[in-house]
Amino acid sequence: MLNGQRFPFIERPNNSAGMSNVMPYLPVTLIHRDRSLEMMALLDTGASVNVLPYEVGLQLGAVWEDQTVPI
């Protein structure tokens, strides 16, 4: 693997019952036009799609109704 990096497994609450999961998160900067957000993203090496939460898209100024790529 070229230029490999390691990211810590971080414990996050999973539900209202107080249970938690330990998963790999990495810091990311999301940019859309003139807006940017820094946040932690789940590193899922087995995923075939990436999902952006609706609220995050709104904070970045995305207009969901204008998106033309079906899921």
Phi and psi restraints in degrees (range 20) as a CNS / XPLOR table:
assign (resid 1 and name C) (resid 2 and name N)
       (resid 2 and name CA) (resid 2 and name C) 1.0 -86.6 20.0 2
assign (resid 2 and name N) (resid 2 and name CA)
       (resid 2 and name C) (resid 3 and name N) 1.0 136.5 20.0 2
assign (resid 2 and name C) (resid 3 and name N)
       (resid 3 and name CA) (resid 3 and name C) 1.0 52.6 20.0 2
assign (resid 3 and name N) (resid 3 and name CA)
       (resid 3 and name C) (resid 4 and name N) 1.0 40.8 20.0 2
assign (resid 3 and name C) (resid 4 and name N)
       (resid 4 and name CA) (resid 4 and name C) 1.0 -65.4 20.0 2
assign (resid 4 and name N) (resid 4 and name CA)
       (resid 4 and name C) (resid 5 and name N) 1.0 149.0 20.0 2
assign (resid 4 and name C) (resid 5 and name N)
       (resid 5 and name CA) (resid 5 and name C) 1.0 -132.1 20.0 2
assign (resid 5 and name N) (resid 5 and name CA)
       (resid 5 and name C) (resid 6 and name N) 1.0 151.9 20.0 2
assign (resid 5 and name C) (resid 6 and name N)
       (resid 6 and name CA) (resid 6 and name C) 1.0 -110.4 20.0 2
assign (resid 6 and name N) (resid 6 and name CA)
       (resid 6 and name C) (resid 7 and name N) 1.0 142.5 20.0 2
assign (resid 6 and name C) (resid 7 and name N)
       (resid 7 and name CA) (resid 7 and name C) 1.0 -127.3 20.0 2
assign (resid 7 and name N) (resid 7 and name CA)
       (resid 7 and name C) (resid 8 and name N) 1.0 142.8 20.0 2
assign (resid 7 and name C) (resid 8 and name N)
       (resid 8 and name CA) (resid 8 and name C) 1.0 -74.1 20.0 2
assign (resid 8 and name N) (resid 8 and name CA)
       (resid 8 and name C) (resid 9 and name N) 1.0 150.0 20.0 2
assign (resid 8 and name C) (resid 9 and name N)
       (resid 9 and name CA) (resid 9 and name C) 1.0 -84.1 20.0 2
assign (resid 9 and name N) (resid 9 and name CA)
       (resid 9 and name C) (resid 10 and name N) 1.0 126.1 20.0 2
assign (resid 9 and name C) (resid 10 and name N)
       (resid 10 and name CA) (resid 10 and name C) 1.0 -116.2 20.0 2
assign (resid 10 and name N) (resid 10 and name CA)
       (resid 10 and name C) (resid 11 and name N) 1.0 135.2 20.0 2
assign (resid 10 and name C) (resid 11 and name N)
       (resid 11 and name CA) (resid 11 and name C) 1.0 -82.2 20.0 2
assign (resid 11 and name N) (resid 11 and name CA)
       (resid 11 and name C) (resid 12 and name N) 1.0 125.9 20.0 2
assign (resid 11 and name C) (resid 12 and name N)
       (resid 12 and name CA) (resid 12 and name C) 1.0 -127.7 20.0 2
assign (resid 12 and name N) (resid 12 and name CA)
       (resid 12 and name C) (resid 13 and name N) 1.0 141.6 20.0 2
assign (resid 12 and name C) (resid 13 and name N)
       (resid 13 and name CA) (resid 13 and name C) 1.0 -60.0 20.0 2
assign (resid 13 and name N) (resid 13 and name CA)
       (resid 13 and name C) (resid 14 and name N) 1.0 138.6 20.0 2
assign (resid 13 and name C) (resid 14 and name N)
       (resid 14 and name CA) (resid 14 and name C) 1.0 -102.0 20.0 2
assign (resid 14 and name N) (resid 14 and name CA)
       (resid 14 and name C) (resid 15 and name N) 1.0 -33.0 20.0 2
assign (resid 14 and name C) (resid 15 and name N)
       (resid 15 and name CA) (resid 15 and name C) 1.0 -155.8 20.0 2
assign (resid 15 and name N) (resid 15 and name CA)
       (resid 15 and name C) (resid 16 and name N) 1.0 179.5 20.0 2
assign (resid 15 and name C) (resid 16 and name N)
       (resid 16 and name CA) (resid 16 and name C) 1.0 -70.6 20.0 2
assign (resid 16 and name N) (resid 16 and name CA)
       (resid 16 and name C) (resid 17 and name N) 1.0 -13.8 20.0 2
assign (resid 16 and name C) (resid 17 and name N)
       (resid 17 and name CA) (resid 17 and name C) 1.0 -79.4 20.0 2
assign (resid 17 and name N) (resid 17 and name CA)
       (resid 17 and name C) (resid 18 and name N) 1.0 -0.5 20.0 2
assign (resid 17 and name C) (resid 18 and name N)
       (resid 18 and name CA) (resid 18 and name C) 1.0 87.4 20.0 2
assign (resid 18 and name N) (resid 18 and name CA)
       (resid 18 and name C) (resid 19 and name N) 1.0 2.8 20.0 2
assign (resid 18 and name C) (resid 19 and name N)
       (resid 19 and name CA) (resid 19 and name C) 1.0 -73.2 20.0 2
assign (resid 19 and name N) (resid 19 and name CA)
       (resid 19 and name C) (resid 20 and name N) 1.0 154.7 20.0 2
assign (resid 19 and name C) (resid 20 and name N)
       (resid 20 and name CA) (resid 20 and name C) 1.0 -138.6 20.0 2
assign (resid 20 and name N) (resid 20 and name CA)
       (resid 20 and name C) (resid 21 and name N) 1.0 162.8 20.0 2
assign (resid 20 and name C) (resid 21 and name N)
       (resid 21 and name CA) (resid 21 and name C) 1.0 -122.7 20.0 2
assign (resid 21 and name N) (resid 21 and name CA)
       (resid 21 and name C) (resid 22 and name N) 1.0 151.8 20.0 2
assign (resid 21 and name C) (resid 22 and name N)
       (resid 22 and name CA) (resid 22 and name C) 1.0 -110.9 20.0 2
assign (resid 22 and name N) (resid 22 and name CA)
       (resid 22 and name C) (resid 23 and name N) 1.0 115.0 20.0 2
assign (resid 22 and name C) (resid 23 and name N)
       (resid 23 and name CA) (resid 23 and name C) 1.0 -137.0 20.0 2
assign (resid 23 and name N) (resid 23 and name CA)
       (resid 23 and name C) (resid 24 and name N) 1.0 158.4 20.0 2
assign (resid 23 and name C) (resid 24 and name N)
       (resid 24 and name CA) (resid 24 and name C) 1.0 -79.9 20.0 2
assign (resid 24 and name N) (resid 24 and name CA)
       (resid 24 and name C) (resid 25 and name N) 1.0 121.8 20.0 2
assign (resid 24 and name C) (resid 25 and name N)
       (resid 25 and name CA) (resid 25 and name C) 1.0 -117.4 20.0 2
assign (resid 25 and name N) (resid 25 and name CA)
       (resid 25 and name C) (resid 26 and name N) 1.0 148.3 20.0 2
assign (resid 25 and name C) (resid 26 and name N)
       (resid 26 and name CA) (resid 26 and name C) 1.0 -134.4 20.0 2
assign (resid 26 and name N) (resid 26 and name CA)
       (resid 26 and name C) (resid 27 and name N) 1.0 149.0 20.0 2
assign (resid 26 and name C) (resid 27 and name N)
       (resid 27 and name CA) (resid 27 and name C) 1.0 -74.7 20.0 2
assign (resid 27 and name N) (resid 27 and name CA)
       (resid 27 and name C) (resid 28 and name N) 1.0 134.8 20.0 2
assign (resid 27 and name C) (resid 28 and name N)
       (resid 28 and name CA) (resid 28 and name C) 1.0 -134.0 20.0 2
assign (resid 28 and name N) (resid 28 and name CA)
       (resid 28 and name C) (resid 29 and name N) 1.0 154.3 20.0 2
assign (resid 28 and name C) (resid 29 and name N)
       (resid 29 and name CA) (resid 29 and name C) 1.0 -116.8 20.0 2
assign (resid 29 and name N) (resid 29 and name CA)
       (resid 29 and name C) (resid 30 and name N) 1.0 118.4 20.0 2
assign (resid 29 and name C) (resid 30 and name N)
       (resid 30 and name CA) (resid 30 and name C) 1.0 -97.8 20.0 2
assign (resid 30 and name N) (resid 30 and name CA)
       (resid 30 and name C) (resid 31 and name N) 1.0 132.9 20.0 2
assign (resid 30 and name C) (resid 31 and name N)
       (resid 31 and name CA) (resid 31 and name C) 1.0 -128.7 20.0 2
assign (resid 31 and name N) (resid 31 and name CA)
       (resid 31 and name C) (resid 32 and name N) 1.0 131.3 20.0 2
assign (resid 31 and name C) (resid 32 and name N)
       (resid 32 and name CA) (resid 32 and name C) 1.0 -139.5 20.0 2
assign (resid 32 and name N) (resid 32 and name CA)
       (resid 32 and name C) (resid 33 and name N) 1.0 114.7 20.0 2
assign (resid 32 and name C) (resid 33 and name N)
       (resid 33 and name CA) (resid 33 and name C) 1.0 54.5 20.0 2
assign (resid 33 and name N) (resid 33 and name CA)
       (resid 33 and name C) (resid 34 and name N) 1.0 -116.9 20.0 2
assign (resid 33 and name C) (resid 34 and name N)
       (resid 34 and name CA) (resid 34 and name C) 1.0 -100.1 20.0 2
assign (resid 34 and name N) (resid 34 and name CA)
       (resid 34 and name C) (resid 35 and name N) 1.0 10.0 20.0 2
assign (resid 34 and name C) (resid 35 and name N)
       (resid 35 and name CA) (resid 35 and name C) 1.0 -113.6 20.0 2
assign (resid 35 and name N) (resid 35 and name CA)
       (resid 35 and name C) (resid 36 and name N) 1.0 149.1 20.0 2
assign (resid 35 and name C) (resid 36 and name N)
       (resid 36 and name CA) (resid 36 and name C) 1.0 -144.1 20.0 2
assign (resid 36 and name N) (resid 36 and name CA)
       (resid 36 and name C) (resid 37 and name N) 1.0 152.8 20.0 2
assign (resid 36 and name C) (resid 37 and name N)
       (resid 37 and name CA) (resid 37 and name C) 1.0 -135.6 20.0 2
assign (resid 37 and name N) (resid 37 and name CA)
       (resid 37 and name C) (resid 38 and name N) 1.0 136.5 20.0 2
assign (resid 37 and name C) (resid 38 and name N)
       (resid 38 and name CA) (resid 38 and name C) 1.0 -103.8 20.0 2
assign (resid 38 and name N) (resid 38 and name CA)
       (resid 38 and name C) (resid 39 and name N) 1.0 129.5 20.0 2
assign (resid 38 and name C) (resid 39 and name N)
       (resid 39 and name CA) (resid 39 and name C) 1.0 -154.0 20.0 2
assign (resid 39 and name N) (resid 39 and name CA)
       (resid 39 and name C) (resid 40 and name N) 1.0 176.4 20.0 2
assign (resid 39 and name C) (resid 40 and name N)
       (resid 40 and name CA) (resid 40 and name C) 1.0 -101.2 20.0 2
assign (resid 40 and name N) (resid 40 and name CA)
       (resid 40 and name C) (resid 41 and name N) 1.0 135.3 20.0 2
assign (resid 40 and name C) (resid 41 and name N)
       (resid 41 and name CA) (resid 41 and name C) 1.0 -121.7 20.0 2
assign (resid 41 and name N) (resid 41 and name CA)
       (resid 41 and name C) (resid 42 and name N) 1.0 145.1 20.0 2
assign (resid 41 and name C) (resid 42 and name N)
       (resid 42 and name CA) (resid 42 and name C) 1.0 -73.1 20.0 2
assign (resid 42 and name N) (resid 42 and name CA)
       (resid 42 and name C) (resid 43 and name N) 1.0 128.6 20.0 2
assign (resid 42 and name C) (resid 43 and name N)
       (resid 43 and name CA) (resid 43 and name C) 1.0 -90.2 20.0 2
assign (resid 43 and name N) (resid 43 and name CA)
       (resid 43 and name C) (resid 44 and name N) 1.0 105.7 20.0 2
assign (resid 43 and name C) (resid 44 and name N)
       (resid 44 and name CA) (resid 44 and name C) 1.0 -117.8 20.0 2
assign (resid 44 and name N) (resid 44 and name CA)
       (resid 44 and name C) (resid 45 and name N) 1.0 96.1 20.0 2
assign (resid 44 and name C) (resid 45 and name N)
       (resid 45 and name CA) (resid 45 and name C) 1.0 -73.5 20.0 2
assign (resid 45 and name N) (resid 45 and name CA)
       (resid 45 and name C) (resid 46 and name N) 1.0 -10.0 20.0 2
assign (resid 45 and name C) (resid 46 and name N)
       (resid 46 and name CA) (resid 46 and name C) 1.0 -102.5 20.0 2
assign (resid 46 and name N) (resid 46 and name CA)
       (resid 46 and name C) (resid 47 and name N) 1.0 2.5 20.0 2
assign (resid 46 and name C) (resid 47 and name N)
       (resid 47 and name CA) (resid 47 and name C) 1.0 -76.3 20.0 2
assign (resid 47 and name N) (resid 47 and name CA)
       (resid 47 and name C) (resid 48 and name N) 1.0 144.0 20.0 2
assign (resid 47 and name C) (resid 48 and name N)
       (resid 48 and name CA) (resid 48 and name C) 1.0 -102.1 20.0 2
assign (resid 48 and name N) (resid 48 and name CA)
       (resid 48 and name C) (resid 49 and name N) 1.0 -9.6 20.0 2
assign (resid 48 and name C) (resid 49 and name N)
       (resid 49 and name CA) (resid 49 and name C) 1.0 -137.5 20.0 2
assign (resid 49 and name N) (resid 49 and name CA)
       (resid 49 and name C) (resid 50 and name N) 1.0 157.6 20.0 2
assign (resid 49 and name C) (resid 50 and name N)
       (resid 50 and name CA) (resid 50 and name C) 1.0 -111.3 20.0 2
assign (resid 50 and name N) (resid 50 and name CA)
       (resid 50 and name C) (resid 51 and name N) 1.0 143.4 20.0 2
assign (resid 50 and name C) (resid 51 and name N)
       (resid 51 and name CA) (resid 51 and name C) 1.0 -122.8 20.0 2
assign (resid 51 and name N) (resid 51 and name CA)
       (resid 51 and name C) (resid 52 and name N) 1.0 130.1 20.0 2
assign (resid 51 and name C) (resid 52 and name N)
       (resid 52 and name CA) (resid 52 and name C) 1.0 -107.0 20.0 2
assign (resid 52 and name N) (resid 52 and name CA)
       (resid 52 and name C) (resid 53 and name N) 1.0 122.0 20.0 2
assign (resid 52 and name C) (resid 53 and name N)
       (resid 53 and name CA) (resid 53 and name C) 1.0 -57.8 20.0 2
assign (resid 53 and name N) (resid 53 and name CA)
       (resid 53 and name C) (resid 54 and name N) 1.0 141.9 20.0 2
assign (resid 53 and name C) (resid 54 and name N)
       (resid 54 and name CA) (resid 54 and name C) 1.0 -51.8 20.0 2
assign (resid 54 and name N) (resid 54 and name CA)
       (resid 54 and name C) (resid 55 and name N) 1.0 -46.6 20.0 2
assign (resid 54 and name C) (resid 55 and name N)
       (resid 55 and name CA) (resid 55 and name C) 1.0 -62.5 20.0 2
assign (resid 55 and name N) (resid 55 and name CA)
       (resid 55 and name C) (resid 56 and name N) 1.0 -35.5 20.0 2
assign (resid 55 and name C) (resid 56 and name N)
       (resid 56 and name CA) (resid 56 and name C) 1.0 -67.0 20.0 2
assign (resid 56 and name N) (resid 56 and name CA)
       (resid 56 and name C) (resid 57 and name N) 1.0 -42.3 20.0 2
assign (resid 56 and name C) (resid 57 and name N)
       (resid 57 and name CA) (resid 57 and name C) 1.0 -59.4 20.0 2
assign (resid 57 and name N) (resid 57 and name CA)
       (resid 57 and name C) (resid 58 and name N) 1.0 -41.3 20.0 2
assign (resid 57 and name C) (resid 58 and name N)
       (resid 58 and name CA) (resid 58 and name C) 1.0 -63.0 20.0 2
assign (resid 58 and name N) (resid 58 and name CA)
       (resid 58 and name C) (resid 59 and name N) 1.0 -41.8 20.0 2
assign (resid 58 and name C) (resid 59 and name N)
       (resid 59 and name CA) (resid 59 and name C) 1.0 -62.4 20.0 2
assign (resid 59 and name N) (resid 59 and name CA)
       (resid 59 and name C) (resid 60 and name N) 1.0 -31.3 20.0 2
assign (resid 59 and name C) (resid 60 and name N)
       (resid 60 and name CA) (resid 60 and name C) 1.0 -83.4 20.0 2
assign (resid 60 and name N) (resid 60 and name CA)
       (resid 60 and name C) (resid 61 and name N) 1.0 -6.2 20.0 2
assign (resid 60 and name C) (resid 61 and name N)
       (resid 61 and name CA) (resid 61 and name C) 1.0 89.3 20.0 2
assign (resid 61 and name N) (resid 61 and name CA)
       (resid 61 and name C) (resid 62 and name N) 1.0 14.4 20.0 2
assign (resid 61 and name C) (resid 62 and name N)
       (resid 62 and name CA) (resid 62 and name C) 1.0 -72.9 20.0 2
assign (resid 62 and name N) (resid 62 and name CA)
       (resid 62 and name C) (resid 63 and name N) 1.0 144.1 20.0 2
assign (resid 62 and name C) (resid 63 and name N)
       (resid 63 and name CA) (resid 63 and name C) 1.0 -107.9 20.0 2
assign (resid 63 and name N) (resid 63 and name CA)
       (resid 63 and name C) (resid 64 and name N) 1.0 103.2 20.0 2
assign (resid 63 and name C) (resid 64 and name N)
       (resid 64 and name CA) (resid 64 and name C) 1.0 -60.6 20.0 2
assign (resid 64 and name N) (resid 64 and name CA)
       (resid 64 and name C) (resid 65 and name N) 1.0 -33.3 20.0 2
assign (resid 64 and name C) (resid 65 and name N)
       (resid 65 and name CA) (resid 65 and name C) 1.0 -65.5 20.0 2
assign (resid 65 and name N) (resid 65 and name CA)
       (resid 65 and name C) (resid 66 and name N) 1.0 -20.5 20.0 2
assign (resid 65 and name C) (resid 66 and name N)
       (resid 66 and name CA) (resid 66 and name C) 1.0 -87.0 20.0 2
assign (resid 66 and name N) (resid 66 and name CA)
       (resid 66 and name C) (resid 67 and name N) 1.0 -7.5 20.0 2
assign (resid 66 and name C) (resid 67 and name N)
       (resid 67 and name CA) (resid 67 and name C) 1.0 -74.6 20.0 2
assign (resid 67 and name N) (resid 67 and name CA)
       (resid 67 and name C) (resid 68 and name N) 1.0 131.9 20.0 2
assign (resid 67 and name C) (resid 68 and name N)
       (resid 68 and name CA) (resid 68 and name C) 1.0 -111.1 20.0 2
assign (resid 68 and name N) (resid 68 and name CA)
       (resid 68 and name C) (resid 69 and name N) 1.0 -1.7 20.0 2
assign (resid 68 and name C) (resid 69 and name N)
       (resid 69 and name CA) (resid 69 and name C) 1.0 -90.4 20.0 2
assign (resid 69 and name N) (resid 69 and name CA)
       (resid 69 and name C) (resid 70 and name N) 1.0 116.6 20.0 2
assign (resid 69 and name C) (resid 70 and name N)
       (resid 70 and name CA) (resid 70 and name C) 1.0 -76.0 20.0 2
assign (resid 70 and name N) (resid 70 and name CA)
       (resid 70 and name C) (resid 71 and name N) 1.0 152.2 20.0 2
